[in-house]
């Protein structure tokens, strides 16, 4: 639980963040920031560190006036872009704000004393909230991606791929092709995986339909 008489710092650059215009996702993220632990304590025998919050989707939905499905979608968004992680326990989930110290750590300020108090300049040296879309564009497709980049790319492009399975497979072999050559474009490879998955699913669906078409319908003449 967040302590009373505390506050969070919010960098103006959050307006450039990809989820800023997504009302539900933005509200859930701010809720996690507001209620994350400011110091380590315990909860039901589990250590809850600074930047973590033990809660549930139901509790968040009740606090924010959202449905559990809306909260679930918002959390999925935040996990896809690496803003938070979560660990599920029996009665609750433990959410971790990944860059909590960057957002809420000490701020170095520069106050110009010669200016009137209402016009004093405060310069924050905190890192900017990351604009994931721009960040991804700056990274080369030949650079091995992080899991959240793969998940985000799949989500944005509607790819039918298990991001974790893809990541585990290629990170396990050093990001090389079956011929042992370095992967030069993981995004193109990811799209091929998606096409293969769709083709395999289509084959399975067709096979199942053919099997079902050969079965007698209940109440048909074949039952006599």
C-alpha positions as a printed Julia matrix, in Angstrom:
224×3 Matrix{Float64}:
   0.0     0.0     0.0
   1.19    3.52   -0.72
   1.84    5.61    2.39
  -0.3     8.62    3.3
   0.97   12.13    2.57
   3.16   10.92   -0.3
   3.09   11.87   -3.94
   4.39   10.68   -7.29
   6.37   12.62   -9.87
   5.05   12.76  -13.41
   7.36   13.81  -16.22
   5.7    16.0   -18.88
   7.25   13.76  -21.51
   4.67   11.13  -20.61
   2.5    12.99  -23.14
   4.69   11.39  -25.83
   4.11    7.89  -24.4
   2.25    5.5   -26.68
  -0.46    4.74  -24.1
  -1.11    8.38  -23.15
  -4.21    8.59  -25.36
  -5.48    5.17  -24.3
  -7.6     6.24  -21.34
  -7.96    2.88  -19.63
  -4.32    1.86  -20.0
  -3.13    5.27  -18.85
  -5.38    5.19  -15.77
  -4.28    1.7   -14.78
  -0.62    2.69  -15.1
  -1.12    5.82  -12.98
  -3.03    3.73  -10.42
  -0.08    1.34  -10.16
   2.33    4.27   -9.76
   0.16    5.85   -7.08
  -0.25    2.68   -5.05
   3.11    0.94   -5.52
   5.19    0.51   -2.38
   7.55    3.36   -1.61
   9.51    1.05    0.67
   9.82   -2.69    1.19
   7.29   -4.49    3.35
   5.55   -7.83    3.58
   2.15   -9.12    2.48
   0.84  -12.63    3.19
   4.38  -13.91    3.69
   5.67  -12.35    0.46
   8.24   -9.53    0.28
   6.77   -6.57   -1.59
   9.59   -4.32   -2.76
   9.63   -0.63   -3.64
   7.81   -0.15   -6.93
   5.62   -3.24   -6.46
   1.93   -3.63   -5.64
   0.0    -6.7    -4.49
  -3.55   -6.46   -5.78
  -6.01   -8.05   -8.2
  -7.79   -7.13  -11.42
 -11.08   -7.11   -9.51
  -9.73   -4.64   -6.97
  -8.32   -2.36   -9.68
 -11.6    -2.48  -11.61
 -13.56   -1.48   -8.5
 -11.19    1.4    -7.71
 -11.21    2.78  -11.26
 -14.8     2.02  -12.25
 -13.67   -0.23  -15.11
 -14.68   -3.76  -16.0
 -12.26   -6.57  -15.24
 -11.91   -7.13  -18.99
 -10.88   -3.5   -19.49
  -8.32   -3.82  -16.7
  -7.05   -7.07  -18.18
  -6.58   -5.43  -21.59
  -4.8    -2.44  -20.03
  -2.43   -4.71  -18.11
  -1.77   -6.67  -21.29
  -0.8    -3.42  -23.05
   1.56   -2.41  -20.25
   3.2    -5.84  -20.21
   3.56   -5.9   -23.99
   5.63   -2.72  -23.95
   7.64   -3.65  -20.88
   6.18   -1.08  -18.5
   5.2    -3.66  -15.88
   5.62   -7.32  -15.04
   3.32   -9.5   -12.98
   3.48  -12.68  -10.95
   0.32  -14.55  -10.04
  -0.27  -15.9    -6.54
  -3.27  -17.72   -5.13
  -5.2   -14.7    -3.87
  -3.54  -11.81   -5.7
  -1.1   -10.73   -8.36
   2.19   -8.95   -7.71
   2.71   -6.1   -10.18
   6.12   -4.5   -10.65
   6.59   -1.1   -12.31
   9.74   -1.89  -14.28
  11.29    1.59  -14.32
   9.89    2.78  -11.0
  13.23    4.23   -9.83
  13.64    6.13  -13.1
  10.18    7.65  -12.69
  10.14    8.16   -8.93
  13.82    8.35   -7.96
  15.64   11.5    -6.83
  15.38   14.48   -9.16
  18.17   16.98   -9.66
  16.69   20.46   -9.95
  18.08   23.8   -10.99
  16.12   26.7    -9.45
  17.07   30.15  -10.7
  16.91   32.33   -7.58
  16.91   35.61   -9.52
  13.5    34.83  -10.99
  10.21   35.42   -9.14
   9.05   32.38   -7.2
   6.14   31.7    -9.58
   8.47   31.76  -12.55
  11.35   29.66  -11.22
  12.7    27.06  -13.59
  12.89   23.48  -12.42
  14.95   21.27  -14.69
  14.44   17.55  -14.25
  17.25   15.23  -15.24
  15.02   12.18  -15.07
  15.0     9.93  -18.14
  12.11   10.62  -20.48
   9.15    8.28  -20.58
   9.96    6.03  -23.45
   8.03    6.27  -26.66
   8.24    2.61  -27.55
   7.23    3.09  -31.16
  10.08    5.52  -31.82
  12.47    3.4   -29.8
  11.69    0.35  -31.91
  12.17    2.29  -35.13
  15.63    3.32  -34.0
  16.68   -0.28  -33.36
  17.85   -2.29  -36.33
  15.88   -5.41  -37.26
  19.19   -7.26  -37.19
  19.62   -6.49  -33.48
  18.27   -9.33  -31.3
  14.96   -8.08  -29.87
  13.66   -8.17  -26.33
  10.54  -10.21  -25.56
   8.34   -7.13  -25.14
   9.42   -5.88  -28.6
   8.35   -9.17  -30.17
   5.03   -9.13  -28.3
   4.39   -5.53  -29.28
   5.22   -6.18  -32.95
   2.84   -9.16  -33.01
   0.1    -7.1   -31.38
   0.48   -4.13  -33.73
   0.61   -6.27  -36.88
  -1.98   -8.89  -35.93
   0.52  -11.74  -36.14
  -0.55  -15.2   -35.05
   2.63  -16.09  -33.16
   3.43  -17.12  -29.59
   5.97  -14.37  -28.86
   7.52  -16.2   -25.9
   7.97  -19.39  -27.93
   9.64  -17.42  -30.75
  11.91  -15.6   -28.32
  12.92  -18.75  -26.42
  13.67  -20.65  -29.64
  15.97  -18.09  -31.22
  17.58  -16.74  -28.07
  18.44  -20.35  -27.27
  20.42  -20.77  -30.49
  22.07  -17.37  -30.44
  19.68  -15.74  -32.91
  20.81  -17.82  -35.87
  18.93  -19.46  -38.72
  18.71  -23.23  -39.19
  21.76  -22.86  -41.45
  23.73  -21.3   -38.62
  23.72  -17.8   -40.11
  22.96  -14.69  -38.0
  19.38  -13.48  -38.33
  19.42  -10.18  -40.21
  15.7    -9.34  -39.99
  13.77  -10.82  -37.07
  10.61   -8.94  -38.02
  10.47  -10.59  -41.44
  11.15  -13.96  -39.79
   8.35  -13.33  -37.31
   5.94  -12.67  -40.17
   6.97  -15.97  -41.79
   6.27  -17.76  -38.51
   2.82  -16.18  -38.49
   2.09  -17.28  -42.06
   3.19  -20.83  -41.25
   0.99  -20.89  -38.14
  -2.03  -19.72  -40.13
  -1.42  -22.34  -42.83
  -1.08  -25.12  -40.27
  -4.25  -24.01  -38.48
  -6.12  -23.91  -41.81
  -5.02  -27.48  -42.57
  -6.14  -28.68  -39.14
  -9.48  -26.87  -39.48
 -10.09  -28.38  -42.92
  -9.22  -31.84  -41.64
 -11.59  -31.47  -38.71
 -14.38  -30.22  -40.99
 -13.91  -33.19  -43.31
 -14.04  -35.55  -40.36
 -17.21  -33.96  -39.01
 -18.88  -33.97  -42.43
 -18.61  -37.77  -42.52
 -20.49  -38.18  -39.22
 -24.27  -38.75  -39.19
 -26.37  -35.87  -37.89
 -28.5   -36.46  -34.81
 -32.09  -37.1   -35.79
 -31.2   -37.84  -39.47
 -32.32  -40.85  -41.48
 -28.97  -42.51  -40.71
 -30.15  -43.01  -37.12
 -32.94  -45.38  -38.19
